[in-house]
Amino acid sequence: MSSTDSTSQGHPAAARGDSSAASLPPARPVFVPVTDRPWPALVALLFGFFMILVDMTIVAVAQPRIQESLDTDLNGVIWVTSIYLLTYAVPLLVTGRLGDRLGPKTVYQAGLVVFTVASVWCGLSGSIGELIAARALQGLGAALITPQTMSLITRMFPPERRGAAMGVWGTTAGVATLVGPLLGGVLVDNLGWEWIFFINVPIGVVGLVLAWRLVPAIETTNRSFDLIGVALSAIGLGALVFAIQEGEKYSWAGWIWSLIGVGLAVLAVFVWWQSKIRTEPLVPLSLFRDRNFSLSILGIATMGFAASGMIVPQIFFLQLVGGMSPTRSALVSVPMALTTGLLAPVVGRLIDNVHPRVIIASALLLNAVSIVAFGIIARPETPVWQLLIPMFFMGVANAGIWAPLAATATRNLPLTQAGAGAGVYNTLRVVGSVLGSAAVGALVQSRLAAQLPGVDAQQASGQGQIPAFAREGFSVAMGESMFLPAAILLVGTVAALFLTRPAGLGGKPVAPTSGPQAAAGPVDLDDGVVSAPSR
């Protein structure tokens, strides 16, 4: 077919050679699905995604028991989460491309195997060091799984139905947020903290079978790997996270600040290297020419920071000040999880027709306000029903953040960069999470030292409910630590205000993906913004 044919087939007038065709908007691209059963395939993919999210929330509710059982300090138990997030974040830059080269189905299944095996190792760990090592392997498995889910959604669902698919993705996140703490509480109270990891085994096995039967195999492309970029990103991020989390332990000595400087410098070299590499970079900087992609990954990074950062002070307050069991502390999160799960499908449909800045900016701001409210009222005398109010509004906010940001980030990207885009998006989300865990962990230790001078609050936190005389100061320290995630969310709120109307929103025509017109990239017909092509 000639280039004239390929560009004229979208409009009958153009096919007839009418001169008026030049004034017509570009034709909607023809989407060729990779499967005729996208919804069953999505359900199969969400098993792995669900397992990852459940594991994160289960571990959060079990942290005080792990600290007590393995005889470690607060910093040690925070590393159980931070190392997982760190080994999750760094490989994401490669695993998205690995899916393009080996096939997302193959890489997804390999990730399930690694994650499941690592879960068994976590449950058998007899020391905090061994548990941290096992969690590092778990993070690698999660890194193999996550980009494949977004990449396959992009290839299985056309743009106008992708918001609904992401709505189901968001519902899964809400259900996992509900199931994780509750299941974790029951397991920790009745069987021991080890079983929060053993429970992943049946989920992983079922996920493998469903993926084998339902997930389509997709044509692969020959991708190269930037090993220098991998090393630079790992060294830079690792140095930064270690320095932030260990800073309070070493009284923010000069070498800590030097390590932070080294981490930032190495990350700057990484960005420079990505602009100079002649083969395929880990982070194609051309992706950032699309404004919505750039702003969305900034928004999801702030959300990752907040979601990871608020868990530690929240759970420690509920269990160590409130005297709640893991199960009871998990029940406090039920309003948030239920609300997210119920509203996510509704928001998923809205995002296909409503300007994303309206939903996302409002939700990020509501989340920040709700976290601040929880931090203010988290005191020993506060009745539980008052704590449930901000948790409810956090659930409303979450429904307007996770799926809408994912759909907005990937909507204008060409299908040839689906894997790279998903990898960068998820990397920034997890980078936000690991920085949130480390930064809030350091802040918790700092605020405890300030509120309880002369009291070894970290040691007391590993021995069940803390003494009555220390509960007020401990509560204030936990509440103040939650203000940092809220402040970071305000950065995401401001970024979301600059989102543009995506191409094709509400059924508006978009540019073709082939032919001469496609060279201009996706066109925003409302805002007049043309995104430069990604090559």
DOROBA-567824 format. One record per residue (C-alpha): residue number from 1; y, x, z. Coordinates in nm, 2 decimals. Each point is the difference from the previous one (the first is absolute). Layout:
<pts>
[pt NUM, [Y, X, Z]]
...
</pts>
This chain:
<pts>
[pt 1, [0.00, 0.00, 0.00]]
[pt 2, [0.34, 0.13, -0.08]]
[pt 3, [0.27, 0.05, 0.25]]
[pt 4, [0.19, -0.29, -0.16]]
[pt 5, [-0.29, -0.23, 0.05]]
[pt 6, [-0.05, 0.10, 0.36]]
[pt 7, [0.35, -0.07, 0.09]]
[pt 8, [0.04, -0.32, -0.19]]
[pt 9, [-0.30, -0.19, 0.11]]
[pt 10, [0.16, -0.12, 0.32]]
[pt 11, [0.25, -0.23, -0.18]]
[pt 12, [-0.08, -0.22, -0.30]]
[pt 13, [0.35, 0.05, -0.13]]
[pt 14, [-0.04, 0.37, -0.01]]
[pt 15, [-0.33, -0.03, -0.18]]
[pt 16, [0.17, -0.21, -0.27]]
[pt 17, [0.27, 0.27, -0.03]]
[pt 18, [0.28, -0.23, 0.13]]
[pt 19, [0.31, 0.20, 0.07]]
[pt 20, [0.05, -0.20, 0.32]]
[pt 21, [-0.30, 0.17, 0.15]]
[pt 22, [0.21, 0.30, 0.08]]
[pt 23, [0.19, -0.21, 0.26]]
[pt 24, [-0.32, -0.13, 0.17]]
[pt 25, [-0.11, 0.15, 0.33]]
[pt 26, [-0.30, 0.24, 0.00]]
[pt 27, [-0.34, -0.16, -0.01]]
[pt 28, [-0.22, -0.03, 0.31]]
[pt 29, [-0.27, 0.28, -0.02]]
[pt 30, [-0.35, -0.11, -0.07]]
[pt 31, [-0.20, 0.08, 0.32]]
[pt 32, [-0.36, 0.10, -0.06]]
[pt 33, [-0.20, -0.06, 0.32]]
[pt 34, [-0.26, 0.25, 0.10]]
[pt 35, [-0.22, -0.28, 0.15]]
[pt 36, [-0.04, -0.37, -0.05]]
[pt 37, [-0.06, -0.04, 0.38]]
[pt 38, [0.30, 0.16, 0.16]]
[pt 39, [-0.01, -0.20, 0.32]]
[pt 40, [-0.36, 0.08, 0.10]]
[pt 41, [0.08, 0.37, -0.08]]
[pt 42, [0.31, -0.02, 0.22]]
[pt 43, [-0.21, -0.14, 0.29]]
[pt 44, [-0.24, 0.29, -0.04]]
[pt 45, [0.29, 0.25, 0.01]]
[pt 46, [0.15, -0.15, 0.30]]
[pt 47, [-0.31, 0.07, 0.21]]
[pt 48, [0.09, 0.37, 0.00]]
[pt 49, [0.37, -0.07, 0.05]]
[pt 50, [-0.09, -0.24, 0.29]]
[pt 51, [-0.22, 0.27, 0.16]]
[pt 52, [0.28, 0.26, 0.00]]
[pt 53, [0.26, -0.24, 0.16]]
[pt 54, [-0.25, -0.13, 0.26]]
[pt 55, [-0.08, 0.36, 0.09]]
[pt 56, [0.37, 0.08, 0.06]]
[pt 57, [0.06, -0.30, 0.22]]
[pt 58, [-0.33, 0.04, 0.19]]
[pt 59, [0.09, 0.36, 0.09]]
[pt 60, [0.34, -0.11, 0.12]]
[pt 61, [-0.13, -0.24, 0.25]]
[pt 62, [-0.26, 0.25, 0.12]]
[pt 63, [0.23, 0.30, 0.06]]
[pt 64, [0.03, -0.03, 0.38]]
[pt 65, [-0.38, -0.02, 0.04]]
[pt 66, [-0.05, 0.30, -0.24]]
[pt 67, [0.25, 0.20, 0.21]]
[pt 68, [-0.18, -0.08, 0.32]]
[pt 69, [-0.35, 0.05, -0.14]]
[pt 70, [0.06, 0.33, -0.17]]
[pt 71, [0.23, 0.13, 0.28]]
[pt 72, [0.30, 0.08, -0.22]]
[pt 73, [0.38, -0.04, 0.03]]
[pt 74, [0.22, -0.24, -0.18]]
[pt 75, [0.08, 0.26, -0.27]]
[pt 76, [-0.38, 0.05, -0.07]]
[pt 77, [-0.07, -0.37, -0.05]]
[pt 78, [0.31, -0.04, -0.23]]
[pt 79, [-0.15, 0.28, -0.22]]
[pt 80, [-0.31, -0.23, -0.05]]
[pt 81, [0.24, -0.22, -0.21]]
[pt 82, [0.23, 0.27, -0.14]]
[pt 83, [-0.28, 0.22, -0.15]]
[pt 84, [-0.15, -0.31, -0.16]]
[pt 85, [0.33, -0.09, -0.16]]
[pt 86, [0.07, 0.36, -0.10]]
[pt 87, [-0.33, 0.05, -0.18]]
[pt 88, [0.05, -0.34, -0.15]]
[pt 89, [0.35, 0.07, -0.13]]
[pt 90, [-0.04, 0.34, -0.17]]
[pt 91, [-0.31, -0.07, -0.22]]
[pt 92, [0.16, -0.32, -0.13]]
[pt 93, [0.20, 0.20, -0.24]]
[pt 94, [-0.33, 0.11, -0.16]]
[pt 95, [-0.23, -0.29, 0.05]]
[pt 96, [0.21, -0.24, -0.21]]
[pt 97, [-0.04, 0.25, -0.29]]
[pt 98, [-0.36, 0.05, 0.09]]
[pt 99, [-0.06, -0.37, -0.07]]
[pt 100, [0.16, 0.04, -0.34]]
[pt 101, [-0.23, 0.29, -0.08]]
[pt 102, [-0.33, -0.11, 0.15]]
[pt 103, [0.06, -0.38, 0.00]]
[pt 104, [0.15, -0.20, 0.29]]
[pt 105, [-0.33, -0.17, 0.07]]
[pt 106, [-0.19, 0.33, 0.05]]
[pt 107, [0.27, 0.15, 0.22]]
[pt 108, [0.03, -0.32, 0.20]]
[pt 109, [-0.38, 0.00, 0.07]]
[pt 110, [0.01, 0.37, 0.09]]
[pt 111, [0.28, -0.07, 0.25]]
[pt 112, [-0.21, -0.28, 0.16]]
[pt 113, [-0.29, 0.25, 0.05]]
[pt 114, [0.23, 0.27, 0.16]]
[pt 115, [0.17, -0.25, 0.22]]
[pt 116, [-0.32, -0.15, 0.13]]
[pt 117, [-0.17, 0.33, 0.07]]
[pt 118, [0.32, 0.12, 0.18]]
[pt 119, [0.00, -0.32, 0.21]]
[pt 120, [-0.35, 0.09, 0.13]]
[pt 121, [0.12, 0.35, 0.09]]
[pt 122, [0.30, -0.15, 0.18]]
[pt 123, [-0.23, -0.22, 0.22]]
[pt 124, [-0.22, 0.29, 0.09]]
[pt 125, [0.29, 0.24, 0.09]]
[pt 126, [-0.02, 0.14, 0.35]]
[pt 127, [0.34, 0.17, 0.03]]
[pt 128, [0.35, -0.07, -0.12]]
[pt 129, [-0.02, 0.30, -0.24]]
[pt 130, [-0.31, -0.13, -0.17]]
[pt 131, [0.15, -0.35, -0.02]]
[pt 132, [0.31, 0.14, -0.16]]
[pt 133, [-0.21, 0.19, -0.26]]
[pt 134, [-0.20, -0.32, -0.08]]
[pt 135, [0.32, -0.20, -0.04]]
[pt 136, [0.12, 0.26, -0.25]]
[pt 137, [-0.30, -0.07, -0.21]]
[pt 138, [0.06, -0.37, 0.03]]
[pt 139, [0.35, 0.05, -0.13]]
[pt 140, [-0.14, 0.17, -0.31]]
[pt 141, [-0.22, -0.30, -0.06]]
[pt 142, [0.29, -0.24, 0.04]]
[pt 143, [0.20, 0.21, -0.25]]
[pt 144, [-0.28, -0.04, -0.26]]
[pt 145, [-0.01, -0.38, 0.05]]
[pt 146, [0.36, -0.11, 0.01]]
[pt 147, [0.16, 0.09, -0.33]]
[pt 148, [-0.29, -0.14, -0.19]]
[pt 149, [0.06, -0.35, 0.14]]
[pt 150, [0.36, -0.01, -0.13]]
[pt 151, [-0.09, 0.17, -0.33]]
[pt 152, [-0.27, -0.26, -0.07]]
[pt 153, [0.22, -0.29, 0.09]]
[pt 154, [0.25, 0.12, -0.25]]
[pt 155, [-0.26, 0.02, -0.27]]
[pt 156, [-0.19, -0.32, 0.08]]
[pt 157, [0.30, -0.24, 0.04]]
[pt 158, [0.29, -0.06, -0.24]]
[pt 159, [0.35, 0.05, 0.14]]
[pt 160, [0.06, -0.37, 0.04]]
[pt 161, [-0.31, -0.04, 0.22]]
[pt 162, [0.03, 0.33, 0.18]]
[pt 163, [0.22, -0.15, 0.28]]
[pt 164, [-0.27, -0.25, 0.09]]
[pt 165, [-0.26, 0.28, 0.00]]
[pt 166, [0.22, 0.20, 0.23]]
[pt 167, [0.03, -0.31, 0.21]]
[pt 168, [-0.37, 0.01, 0.06]]
[pt 169, [0.03, 0.37, 0.07]]
[pt 170, [0.27, -0.08, 0.26]]
[pt 171, [-0.22, -0.27, 0.15]]
[pt 172, [-0.28, 0.25, 0.04]]
[pt 173, [0.24, 0.22, 0.19]]
[pt 174, [0.09, -0.29, 0.23]]
[pt 175, [-0.36, -0.08, 0.07]]
[pt 176, [-0.08, 0.36, 0.07]]
[pt 177, [0.30, 0.02, 0.24]]
[pt 178, [-0.15, -0.30, 0.18]]
[pt 179, [-0.37, 0.10, -0.01]]
[pt 180, [0.06, 0.37, 0.08]]
[pt 181, [0.15, -0.02, 0.35]]
[pt 182, [-0.21, -0.30, 0.10]]
[pt 183, [-0.33, 0.16, -0.12]]
[pt 184, [0.11, 0.33, 0.15]]
[pt 185, [0.07, -0.16, 0.33]]
[pt 186, [-0.33, -0.17, 0.02]]
[pt 187, [-0.19, 0.31, -0.11]]
[pt 188, [0.18, 0.23, 0.25]]
[pt 189, [-0.03, -0.24, 0.29]]
[pt 190, [-0.37, -0.07, -0.06]]
[pt 191, [-0.16, 0.29, -0.19]]
[pt 192, [0.24, 0.29, 0.03]]
[pt 193, [0.27, 0.16, -0.22]]
[pt 194, [-0.27, 0.17, -0.22]]
[pt 195, [-0.09, -0.34, -0.16]]
[pt 196, [0.35, -0.04, -0.15]]
[pt 197, [-0.13, 0.26, -0.25]]
[pt 198, [-0.36, -0.10, -0.03]]
[pt 199, [0.11, -0.35, -0.11]]
[pt 200, [0.12, 0.15, -0.33]]
[pt 201, [-0.36, 0.08, -0.11]]
[pt 202, [-0.10, -0.36, -0.10]]
[pt 203, [0.34, -0.06, -0.15]]
[pt 204, [-0.03, 0.31, -0.21]]
[pt 205, [-0.35, -0.08, -0.12]]
[pt 206, [0.10, -0.35, -0.10]]
[pt 207, [0.31, 0.13, -0.18]]
[pt 208, [-0.21, 0.25, -0.20]]
[pt 209, [-0.24, -0.27, -0.12]]
[pt 210, [0.29, -0.24, -0.10]]
[pt 211, [0.19, 0.28, -0.18]]
[pt 212, [-0.32, 0.10, -0.19]]
[pt 213, [-0.05, -0.36, -0.11]]
[pt 214, [0.35, -0.14, -0.06]]
[pt 215, [0.26, 0.28, -0.05]]
[pt 216, [0.04, 0.08, -0.37]]
[pt 217, [-0.03, 0.35, -0.14]]
[pt 218, [0.31, 0.11, -0.18]]
[pt 219, [0.05, 0.25, -0.28]]
[pt 220, [0.10, 0.34, 0.15]]
[pt 221, [0.25, 0.26, -0.12]]
[pt 222, [-0.02, 0.37, 0.03]]
[pt 223, [0.24, 0.09, 0.28]]
[pt 224, [0.09, 0.35, 0.13]]
[pt 225, [0.06, 0.07, 0.37]]
[pt 226, [0.29, 0.19, 0.14]]
[pt 227, [-0.17, 0.21, 0.27]]
[pt 228, [0.32, 0.19, 0.08]]
[pt 229, [0.18, -0.34, 0.06]]
[pt 230, [-0.29, -0.11, 0.23]]
[pt 231, [0.04, 0.32, 0.21]]
[pt 232, [0.37, -0.03, 0.02]]
[pt 233, [0.00, -0.36, 0.11]]
[pt 234, [-0.28, 0.06, 0.25]]
[pt 235, [0.18, 0.30, 0.16]]
[pt 236, [0.34, -0.16, 0.00]]
[pt 237, [-0.11, -0.34, 0.15]]
[pt 238, [-0.25, 0.16, 0.24]]
[pt 239, [0.27, 0.24, 0.14]]
[pt 240, [0.25, -0.28, 0.04]]
[pt 241, [-0.24, -0.24, 0.17]]
[pt 242, [-0.14, 0.27, 0.24]]
[pt 243, [0.35, 0.11, 0.10]]
[pt 244, [0.12, -0.35, 0.06]]
[pt 245, [-0.30, -0.11, 0.21]]
[pt 246, [-0.03, 0.32, 0.20]]
[pt 247, [0.37, 0.05, 0.05]]
[pt 248, [0.02, -0.17, 0.34]]
[pt 249, [-0.31, 0.18, 0.12]]
[pt 250, [0.17, 0.33, -0.07]]
[pt 251, [0.35, -0.11, 0.12]]
[pt 252, [0.13, 0.02, -0.36]]
[pt 253, [-0.01, 0.38, 0.00]]
[pt 254, [0.16, 0.20, -0.28]]
[pt 255, [-0.33, 0.04, -0.19]]
[pt 256, [-0.04, -0.38, -0.01]]
[pt 257, [0.33, -0.04, -0.17]]
[pt 258, [-0.08, 0.29, -0.23]]
[pt 259, [-0.33, -0.17, -0.09]]
[pt 260, [0.19, -0.32, -0.09]]
[pt 261, [0.23, 0.20, -0.22]]
[pt 262, [-0.29, 0.17, -0.17]]
[pt 263, [-0.17, -0.34, -0.06]]
[pt 264, [0.32, -0.15, -0.16]]
[pt 265, [0.05, 0.32, -0.21]]
[pt 266, [-0.36, -0.01, -0.13]]
[pt 267, [0.03, -0.37, -0.08]]
[pt 268, [0.32, 0.08, -0.19]]
[pt 269, [-0.19, 0.27, -0.20]]
[pt 270, [-0.26, -0.27, -0.07]]
[pt 271, [0.25, -0.23, -0.16]]
[pt 272, [0.14, 0.29, -0.20]]
[pt 273, [-0.35, 0.09, -0.12]]
[pt 274, [-0.06, -0.35, -0.11]]
[pt 275, [0.30, 0.02, -0.22]]
[pt 276, [-0.11, 0.33, -0.16]]
[pt 277, [-0.38, -0.04, -0.04]]
[pt 278, [-0.10, -0.02, -0.36]]
[pt 279, [-0.33, -0.18, 0.05]]
[pt 280, [-0.02, -0.34, 0.18]]
[pt 281, [0.19, 0.01, 0.33]]
[pt 282, [-0.13, -0.17, 0.32]]
[pt 283, [0.33, -0.19, 0.02]]
[pt 284, [0.13, -0.08, -0.35]]
[pt 285, [0.37, 0.00, 0.07]]
[pt 286, [0.05, -0.23, -0.30]]
[pt 287, [-0.14, -0.28, 0.21]]
[pt 288, [0.32, 0.01, 0.21]]
[pt 289, [0.21, -0.09, -0.30]]
[pt 290, [-0.10, -0.36, 0.07]]
[pt 291, [0.23, -0.11, 0.28]]
[pt 292, [-0.23, -0.26, 0.14]]
[pt 293, [-0.28, 0.26, 0.04]]
[pt 294, [0.22, 0.25, 0.17]]
[pt 295, [0.15, -0.26, 0.24]]
[pt 296, [-0.34, -0.16, 0.07]]
[pt 297, [-0.16, 0.32, 0.11]]
[pt 298, [0.29, 0.07, 0.23]]
[pt 299, [-0.04, -0.34, 0.15]]
[pt 300, [-0.38, 0.03, 0.04]]
[pt 301, [0.05, 0.35, 0.16]]
[pt 302, [0.23, -0.16, 0.27]]
[pt 303, [-0.25, -0.28, 0.05]]
[pt 304, [-0.29, 0.25, 0.04]]
[pt 305, [0.21, 0.19, 0.26]]
[pt 306, [0.07, -0.32, 0.19]]
[pt 307, [-0.35, -0.14, -0.01]]
[pt 308, [-0.16, 0.32, 0.12]]
[pt 309, [0.28, 0.10, 0.24]]
[pt 310, [0.02, -0.33, 0.20]]
[pt 311, [-0.38, -0.02, 0.08]]
[pt 312, [-0.02, 0.28, 0.26]]
[pt 313, [0.28, -0.12, 0.23]]
[pt 314, [-0.10, -0.37, -0.05]]
[pt 315, [-0.37, 0.05, 0.09]]
[pt 316, [0.07, 0.24, 0.29]]
[pt 317, [0.25, -0.24, 0.15]]
[pt 318, [-0.24, -0.30, -0.02]]
[pt 319, [-0.30, 0.19, 0.14]]
[pt 320, [0.15, 0.24, 0.24]]
[pt 321, [0.29, -0.20, 0.13]]
[pt 322, [-0.12, -0.35, -0.06]]
[pt 323, [-0.35, 0.08, 0.12]]
[pt 324, [-0.16, -0.17, -0.30]]
[pt 325, [-0.34, 0.08, -0.13]]
[pt 326, [-0.03, 0.11, -0.37]]
[pt 327, [-0.10, -0.35, -0.09]]
[pt 328, [0.29, -0.17, 0.18]]
[pt 329, [0.25, 0.26, -0.14]]
[pt 330, [-0.13, -0.08, -0.35]]
[pt 331, [0.06, -0.37, 0.05]]
[pt 332, [0.37, 0.07, 0.02]]
[pt 333, [-0.01, 0.10, -0.37]]
[pt 334, [-0.16, -0.32, -0.11]]
[pt 335, [0.33, -0.19, -0.08]]
[pt 336, [0.11, 0.29, -0.22]]
[pt 337, [-0.33, 0.02, -0.19]]
[pt 338, [-0.05, -0.37, -0.05]]
[pt 339, [0.36, -0.04, -0.12]]
[pt 340, [-0.04, 0.28, -0.25]]
[pt 341, [-0.33, -0.13, -0.13]]
[pt 342, [0.13, -0.35, -0.04]]
[pt 343, [0.33, 0.09, -0.17]]
[pt 344, [-0.12, 0.29, -0.22]]
[pt 345, [-0.14, -0.23, -0.28]]
[pt 346, [0.32, -0.21, 0.00]]
[pt 347, [0.22, 0.31, -0.03]]
[pt 348, [-0.24, 0.14, -0.26]]
[pt 349, [0.08, -0.31, -0.22]]
[pt 350, [0.37, 0.02, 0.07]]
[pt 351, [0.03, 0.37, -0.10]]
[pt 352, [-0.09, -0.10, -0.35]]
[pt 353, [0.31, -0.22, -0.03]]
[pt 354, [0.25, 0.12, 0.26]]
[pt 355, [0.22, 0.31, 0.00]]
[pt 356, [-0.19, 0.25, 0.21]]
[pt 357, [0.31, 0.12, 0.20]]
[pt 358, [0.04, -0.35, 0.15]]
[pt 359, [-0.35, 0.01, 0.15]]
[pt 360, [-0.05, 0.37, 0.08]]
[pt 361, [0.34, 0.08, 0.15]]
[pt 362, [-0.01, -0.31, 0.22]]
[pt 363, [-0.35, 0.08, 0.12]]
[pt 364, [0.07, 0.36, 0.08]]
[pt 365, [0.31, -0.10, 0.20]]
[pt 366, [-0.19, -0.27, 0.19]]
[pt 367, [-0.28, 0.25, 0.08]]
[pt 368, [0.26, 0.25, 0.14]]
[pt 369, [0.16, -0.27, 0.22]]
[pt 370, [-0.34, -0.12, 0.12]]
[pt 371, [-0.11, 0.35, 0.11]]
[pt 372, [0.33, 0.06, 0.18]]
[pt 373, [-0.05, -0.33, 0.18]]
[pt 374, [-0.35, 0.09, 0.11]]
[pt 375, [0.12, 0.34, 0.13]]
[pt 376, [0.28, -0.16, 0.20]]
[pt 377, [-0.22, -0.27, 0.17]]
[pt 378, [-0.30, 0.23, 0.06]]
[pt 379, [0.02, 0.02, 0.38]]
[pt 380, [-0.26, -0.05, 0.28]]
[pt 381, [0.14, -0.34, 0.10]]
[pt 382, [0.01, -0.14, -0.36]]
[pt 383, [-0.24, -0.30, -0.05]]
[pt 384, [-0.23, 0.04, -0.29]]
[pt 385, [0.13, -0.30, -0.19]]
[pt 386, [0.33, 0.17, -0.04]]
[pt 387, [-0.16, 0.30, -0.16]]
[pt 388, [-0.17, -0.23, -0.26]]
[pt 389, [0.34, -0.11, -0.14]]
[pt 390, [0.10, 0.33, -0.16]]
[pt 391, [-0.37, 0.05, -0.11]]
[pt 392, [0.02, -0.33, -0.19]]
[pt 393, [0.31, 0.11, -0.18]]
[pt 394, [-0.15, 0.33, -0.08]]
[pt 395, [-0.28, -0.19, -0.18]]
[pt 396, [0.26, -0.20, -0.20]]
[pt 397, [0.16, 0.33, -0.10]]
[pt 398, [-0.32, 0.17, -0.09]]
[pt 399, [-0.09, -0.27, -0.25]]
[pt 400, [0.33, 0.07, -0.18]]
[pt 401, [-0.05, 0.38, -0.01]]
[pt 402, [-0.35, 0.13, -0.08]]
[pt 403, [-0.09, -0.20, -0.32]]
[pt 404, [0.35, -0.05, -0.13]]
[pt 405, [0.07, 0.38, 0.02]]
[pt 406, [-0.33, 0.09, -0.17]]
[pt 407, [0.06, -0.26, -0.28]]
[pt 408, [0.36, 0.11, -0.06]]
[pt 409, [-0.09, 0.37, 0.00]]
[pt 410, [-0.26, -0.02, -0.27]]
[pt 411, [0.12, -0.29, -0.22]]
[pt 412, [0.20, 0.20, -0.25]]
[pt 413, [-0.23, 0.31, -0.02]]
[pt 414, [-0.20, 0.05, -0.32]]
[pt 415, [-0.37, -0.04, 0.04]]
[pt 416, [-0.06, 0.36, -0.09]]
[pt 417, [0.17, 0.10, 0.32]]
[pt 418, [-0.16, -0.26, 0.23]]
[pt 419, [-0.21, 0.26, 0.18]]
[pt 420, [0.29, 0.24, 0.05]]
[pt 421, [0.23, -0.28, 0.11]]
[pt 422, [-0.25, -0.13, 0.25]]
[pt 423, [-0.07, 0.35, 0.13]]
[pt 424, [0.37, 0.07, 0.06]]
[pt 425, [0.07, -0.34, 0.15]]
[pt 426, [-0.29, 0.02, 0.25]]
[pt 427, [0.08, 0.37, 0.07]]
[pt 428, [0.36, -0.09, 0.11]]
[pt 429, [-0.13, -0.29, 0.21]]
[pt 430, [-0.25, 0.22, 0.19]]
[pt 431, [0.25, 0.29, 0.02]]
[pt 432, [0.23, -0.25, 0.17]]
[pt 433, [-0.29, -0.10, 0.23]]
[pt 434, [-0.08, 0.36, 0.10]]
[pt 435, [0.36, 0.08, 0.07]]
[pt 436, [0.04, -0.32, 0.20]]
[pt 437, [-0.31, 0.08, 0.21]]
[pt 438, [0.12, 0.36, 0.06]]
[pt 439, [0.36, -0.08, 0.07]]
[pt 440, [-0.06, -0.30, 0.23]]
[pt 441, [-0.27, 0.20, 0.18]]
[pt 442, [0.25, 0.27, 0.07]]
[pt 443, [0.26, -0.25, 0.10]]
[pt 444, [-0.24, -0.18, 0.24]]
[pt 445, [-0.07, 0.33, 0.17]]
[pt 446, [0.38, 0.08, 0.02]]
[pt 447, [0.09, -0.34, 0.14]]
[pt 448, [-0.28, 0.01, 0.26]]
[pt 449, [0.14, 0.34, 0.12]]
[pt 450, [0.35, -0.15, 0.02]]
[pt 451, [-0.10, -0.33, 0.17]]
[pt 452, [-0.26, 0.14, 0.24]]
[pt 453, [0.12, 0.35, 0.10]]
[pt 454, [-0.25, 0.18, 0.22]]
[pt 455, [-0.28, -0.24, -0.09]]
[pt 456, [-0.28, 0.10, -0.22]]
[pt 457, [0.01, -0.33, -0.20]]
[pt 458, [-0.22, 0.14, -0.28]]
[pt 459, [-0.28, 0.08, 0.25]]
[pt 460, [0.04, -0.34, 0.17]]
[pt 461, [-0.02, -0.18, -0.33]]
[pt 462, [-0.36, 0.13, -0.04]]
[pt 463, [-0.12, -0.15, 0.32]]
[pt 464, [0.03, -0.38, -0.05]]
[pt 465, [0.30, -0.20, 0.11]]
[pt 466, [0.28, 0.23, 0.12]]
[pt 467, [0.13, -0.03, 0.36]]
[pt 468, [0.24, -0.28, 0.08]]
[pt 469, [0.29, 0.23, 0.09]]
[pt 470, [-0.01, 0.15, -0.35]]
[pt 471, [-0.04, -0.32, -0.21]]
[pt 472, [0.37, -0.08, -0.04]]
[pt 473, [0.09, 0.35, -0.12]]
[pt 474, [-0.31, 0.01, -0.22]]
[pt 475, [0.10, -0.33, -0.16]]
[pt 476, [0.35, 0.11, -0.07]]
[pt 477, [-0.14, 0.32, -0.17]]
[pt 478, [-0.23, -0.21, -0.22]]
[pt 479, [0.28, -0.25, -0.09]]
[pt 480, [0.24, 0.28, -0.09]]
[pt 481, [-0.26, 0.17, -0.22]]
[pt 482, [-0.02, -0.32, -0.21]]
[pt 483, [0.37, 0.03, -0.10]]
[pt 484, [-0.07, 0.29, -0.23]]
[pt 485, [-0.23, -0.20, -0.23]]
[pt 486, [0.25, -0.28, -0.01]]
[pt 487, [0.28, 0.24, -0.10]]
[pt 488, [-0.21, 0.14, -0.28]]
[pt 489, [-0.06, -0.35, -0.13]]
[pt 490, [0.37, -0.05, -0.05]]
[pt 491, [-0.01, 0.29, -0.25]]
[pt 492, [-0.26, -0.20, -0.20]]
[pt 493, [0.21, -0.32, 0.03]]
[pt 494, [0.30, 0.17, -0.16]]
[pt 495, [-0.22, 0.14, -0.28]]
[pt 496, [-0.14, -0.34, -0.07]]
[pt 497, [0.35, -0.14, -0.06]]
[pt 498, [0.02, 0.21, -0.31]]
[pt 499, [-0.32, -0.13, -0.16]]
[pt 500, [0.04, -0.15, -0.35]]
[pt 501, [-0.16, -0.30, -0.16]]
[pt 502, [-0.33, 0.13, -0.15]]
[pt 503, [-0.08, -0.05, -0.36]]
[pt 504, [-0.19, -0.33, -0.07]]
[pt 505, [0.10, -0.15, 0.34]]
[pt 506, [-0.03, -0.38, -0.01]]
[pt 507, [-0.15, 0.00, -0.35]]
[pt 508, [0.28, 0.20, -0.16]]
[pt 509, [-0.11, 0.20, -0.31]]
[pt 510, [-0.07, 0.37, 0.04]]
[pt 511, [-0.01, 0.29, -0.24]]
[pt 512, [-0.32, 0.07, -0.19]]
[pt 513, [-0.23, 0.28, 0.11]]
[pt 514, [-0.07, 0.12, -0.36]]
[pt 515, [0.20, 0.06, -0.31]]
[pt 516, [0.35, 0.14, -0.04]]
[pt 517, [0.16, -0.24, 0.24]]
[pt 518, [-0.23, 0.12, 0.28]]
[pt 519, [0.17, 0.34, -0.01]]
[pt 520, [0.30, -0.14, 0.18]]
[pt 521, [-0.22, -0.09, 0.30]]
[pt 522, [0.02, -0.32, 0.21]]
[pt 523, [0.32, -0.19, -0.05]]
[pt 524, [0.17, -0.19, 0.28]]
[pt 525, [0.16, -0.29, -0.20]]
[pt 526, [0.20, -0.13, 0.29]]
[pt 527, [0.15, 0.32, 0.14]]
[pt 528, [0.02, 0.18, -0.33]]
[pt 529, [-0.19, 0.30, 0.14]]
[pt 530, [-0.23, 0.19, -0.23]]
[pt 531, [-0.26, 0.23, 0.17]]
[pt 532, [-0.06, 0.32, -0.18]]
[pt 533, [-0.36, 0.04, -0.11]]
[pt 534, [-0.24, 0.20, 0.21]]
[pt 535, [-0.18, 0.27, -0.18]]
</pts>
